[in-house]
Amino acid sequence: MGDQDWLLELRQVDDRLRDMRARLEGRRADLQRLGKEMLAVEEALAQEQARLESAKARHREGDREIETCRSNRQRFETQLLSVKTNVEYQALLREIAVMQEKAREWEEVVLTTMEQEEAAQATIAKVAADVREKQGAVEAERALFENERKQLEEEQTQLSAGREKLIGSLTPFARNKYDRLTATKGDAIVPVVQGSCGGCHYNLPPQTVNEVRRNARLILCEGCGRILVWLA
């Protein structure tokens, strides 16, 4: 086997290694995306829980204020029995009316907070279900990621060992040329396609095509410098 044959095998190994890295990165990206989605719904859940606690706190405040108004009204009503002048009597009636109105206002507040609590509890139940669903999806994706990572790492170890053997079979010129072209152009090796370079589509002279087909030595494209190969 000549350099062209070894290089073809090397390209296959490198293509497989790139595919493996791409698959793993894809899995990692999916895991990160699901993680962000889970954080978003967890944040939404936390906001709804905070909204519920705020409504409950307002509800408790309203209950206390209503109780205070009722207590003051009862005190003023008791004092009505002991006043001696009409001025005092009318003043107490005004205080009683103020307490009644204030109690009604706080009762409206309590009704509103009860509606807010009910709405928040319904939303929390829905968002909590979303959180559980996202958590399950993240755990499943993490398991897939870890399983595939282990498999790919094992395969990568085997491929890397085989790659080292292939590298050792190349001449220094072929190895250096392959490394430089891979670094600068991505595809170091391209096939001849209908008399043209498969990389840059440079129209190759018939003699060059014949030399590539004979596989006697490495032939480089005059247009892009890539290594030309003949694929039967």
TAWONOR-V453895 format. One record per residue. N is the residue number from 1. RES is the residue in one letter. PHI is phi in radians with two decimals (* if undefined). OMEGA is omega in degrees with one decimal (NA if undefined). D_CENTER is the distance of its C-alpha to the mean C-alpha in whole Angstrom. Layout:
{{N	RES	PHI	OMEGA	D_CENTER} {N	RES	PHI	OMEGA	D_CENTER}}
//
This chain:
{{1	M	*	178.7	48} {2	G	-1.72	-179.1	47} {3	D	-1.00	-178.1	45} {4	Q	-1.04	180.0	43} {5	D	-1.16	178.5	43} {6	W	-1.10	-179.3	41} {7	L	-1.15	177.1	39} {8	L	-1.09	177.3	38} {9	E	-1.13	179.2	37} {10	L	-1.11	178.8	35} {11	R	-1.10	178.1	33} {12	Q	-1.07	178.4	32} {13	V	-1.12	-179.2	31} {14	D	-1.13	176.7	29} {15	D	-1.09	178.8	27} {16	R	-1.13	178.7	27} {17	L	-1.11	177.9	25} {18	R	-1.13	178.8	23} {19	D	-1.08	180.0	22} {20	M	-1.13	179.0	21} {21	R	-1.12	179.9	19} {22	A	-1.14	178.2	17} {23	R	-1.08	-178.6	16} {24	L	-1.17	178.0	15} {25	E	-1.15	176.6	13} {26	G	-1.09	176.9	12} {27	R	-1.08	180.0	11} {28	R	-1.12	178.6	9} {29	A	-1.12	177.8	7} {30	D	-1.10	-179.7	6} {31	L	-1.14	178.7	6} {32	Q	-1.13	179.5	4} {33	R	-1.10	178.8	1} {34	L	-1.12	177.9	4} {35	G	-1.09	178.3	5} {36	K	-1.16	178.0	4} {37	E	-1.11	179.2	6} {38	M	-1.13	178.3	8} {39	L	-1.08	-179.7	9} {40	A	-1.13	-179.5	10} {41	V	-1.27	175.9	12} {42	E	-1.15	176.9	14} {43	E	-1.16	177.4	14} {44	A	-1.08	178.1	16} {45	L	-1.12	179.5	18} {46	A	-1.09	178.8	19} {47	Q	-1.12	178.9	20} {48	E	-1.15	178.2	22} {49	Q	-1.15	176.8	24} {50	A	-1.15	178.2	25} {51	R	-1.12	178.1	26} {52	L	-1.13	179.4	28} {53	E	-1.10	177.3	30} {54	S	-1.13	178.4	31} {55	A	-1.13	178.5	32} {56	K	-1.12	179.0	34} {57	A	-1.11	177.4	35} {58	R	-1.15	177.1	37} {59	H	-1.08	179.8	38} {60	R	-1.10	177.7	40} {61	E	-1.08	179.0	41} {62	G	-1.08	178.5	43} {63	D	-1.06	179.5	44} {64	R	-1.15	-179.4	46} {65	E	-1.14	178.3	47} {66	I	-1.11	179.0	49} {67	E	-1.11	177.7	50} {68	T	-1.11	179.4	52} {69	C	-1.07	179.6	53} {70	R	-1.12	179.5	55} {71	S	-1.11	179.4	56} {72	N	-1.13	-179.9	58} {73	R	-1.11	178.8	59} {74	Q	-1.10	178.4	61} {75	R	-1.13	179.1	62} {76	F	-1.16	179.4	63} {77	E	-1.14	176.8	65} {78	T	-1.17	-179.4	67} {79	Q	-1.17	179.0	68} {80	L	-1.04	-176.0	70} {81	L	-1.27	-174.5	72} {82	S	-2.04	-180.0	74} {83	V	-1.26	-175.9	74} {84	K	-1.98	-178.5	77} {85	T	-2.17	179.0	77} {86	N	-1.19	179.4	75} {87	V	-1.10	178.6	73} {88	E	-1.11	-179.0	71} {89	Y	-1.10	-179.8	71} {90	Q	-1.14	178.5	69} {91	A	-1.12	179.0	67} {92	L	-1.19	176.9	66} {93	L	-1.06	178.4	65} {94	R	-1.15	178.3	63} {95	E	-1.10	178.4	61} {96	I	-1.08	179.5	61} {97	A	-1.11	178.7	59} {98	V	-1.11	179.8	57} {99	M	-1.13	178.9	55} {100	Q	-1.12	179.7	55} {101	E	-1.14	179.1	53} {102	K	-1.12	178.6	51} {103	A	-1.12	178.5	50} {104	R	-1.10	179.2	50} {105	E	-1.08	179.4	47} {106	W	-1.23	175.3	45} {107	E	-1.12	175.5	46} {108	E	-1.13	178.0	44} {109	V	-1.08	-179.3	41} {110	V	-1.11	177.9	41} {111	L	-1.06	179.1	41} {112	T	-1.12	-179.1	38} {113	T	-1.17	177.7	36} {114	M	-1.12	176.6	36} {115	E	-1.14	178.6	35} {116	Q	-1.13	178.8	32} {117	E	-1.10	-179.7	32} {118	E	-1.09	179.7	32} {119	A	-1.13	-179.1	29} {120	A	-1.14	179.7	27} {121	Q	-1.13	177.4	27} {122	A	-1.15	179.3	27} {123	T	-1.14	179.6	23} {124	I	-1.06	179.6	22} {125	A	-1.06	-179.8	23} {126	K	-1.20	-177.7	21} {127	V	-1.17	177.9	18} {128	A	-1.09	176.2	19} {129	A	-1.13	177.0	19} {130	D	-1.11	179.2	15} {131	V	-1.08	179.7	14} {132	R	-1.10	178.7	16} {133	E	-1.12	179.9	15} {134	K	-1.14	179.0	11} {135	Q	-1.08	177.6	13} {136	G	-1.11	179.6	14} {137	A	-1.13	179.6	12} {138	V	-1.14	-179.9	10} {139	E	-1.10	179.0	13} {140	A	-1.14	-179.7	14} {141	E	-1.19	178.2	12} {142	R	-1.13	178.4	12} {143	A	-1.13	177.6	16} {144	L	-1.09	-179.1	16} {145	F	-1.06	-177.7	14} {146	E	-1.15	179.8	17} {147	N	-1.12	-179.4	19} {148	E	-1.22	178.8	19} {149	R	-1.06	179.8	19} {150	K	-1.10	-179.7	22} {151	Q	-1.10	-178.4	23} {152	L	-1.18	178.2	22} {153	E	-1.12	177.3	24} {154	E	-1.11	179.5	27} {155	E	-1.17	179.7	27} {156	Q	-1.12	178.1	26} {157	T	-1.06	179.4	29} {158	Q	-1.16	-179.5	32} {159	L	-1.14	-179.5	31} {160	S	-1.12	177.6	31} {161	A	-1.15	176.9	34} {162	G	-1.14	179.3	36} {163	R	-1.11	179.6	34} {164	E	-1.08	177.6	37} {165	K	-1.15	178.6	40} {166	L	-1.11	178.4	39} {167	I	-1.03	-179.3	39} {168	G	-1.18	179.5	42} {169	S	-1.48	-177.6	44} {170	L	-1.46	171.0	43} {171	T	-1.28	179.5	46} {172	P	-0.97	-179.3	45} {173	F	-1.09	-178.5	45} {174	A	-1.12	-178.9	43} {175	R	-1.13	-179.0	40} {176	N	-1.12	-179.0	40} {177	K	-1.14	180.0	40} {178	Y	-1.09	-178.8	37} {179	D	-1.10	-178.6	35} {180	R	-1.15	-178.8	36} {181	L	-1.18	177.9	35} {182	T	-1.10	-179.4	32} {183	A	-1.25	-174.2	31} {184	T	-1.66	-174.0	32} {185	K	-2.06	-178.9	32} {186	G	1.51	177.0	29} {187	D	-1.66	179.9	32} {188	A	-1.44	-174.9	35} {189	I	-2.07	178.9	36} {190	V	-2.34	179.4	37} {191	P	-1.47	170.6	39} {192	V	-1.44	-177.7	43} {193	V	-2.13	178.9	42} {194	Q	0.89	176.3	45} {195	G	1.36	-179.1	47} {196	S	-2.21	176.6	44} {197	C	-1.19	178.7	41} {198	G	-1.26	178.5	38} {199	G	-1.71	-176.6	36} {200	C	-1.90	179.2	38} {201	H	1.16	175.9	40} {202	Y	-1.16	-179.4	43} {203	N	-1.31	-173.7	46} {204	L	-1.48	174.9	48} {205	P	-1.10	179.3	52} {206	P	-0.93	179.7	53} {207	Q	-1.07	178.4	54} {208	T	-1.11	179.0	51} {209	V	-1.06	179.7	49} {210	N	-1.13	179.3	52} {211	E	-1.13	177.4	52} {212	V	-1.09	-178.8	48} {213	R	-1.12	-178.4	49} {214	R	-1.22	177.5	52} {215	N	1.02	179.5	49} {216	A	-1.46	180.0	52} {217	R	-2.73	178.8	50} {218	L	-1.27	177.4	46} {219	I	-2.06	179.6	47} {220	L	-1.84	177.1	44} {221	C	-1.20	179.2	44} {222	E	-1.24	-178.6	46} {223	G	-1.46	-174.3	43} {224	C	-2.11	178.2	40} {225	G	1.48	179.5	41} {226	R	-1.27	178.3	39} {227	I	-1.39	-178.6	41} {228	L	-1.62	176.3	42} {229	V	-2.32	178.0	42} {230	W	-1.89	178.9	44} {231	L	-1.80	-177.7	42} {232	A	-1.22	NA	45}}
//
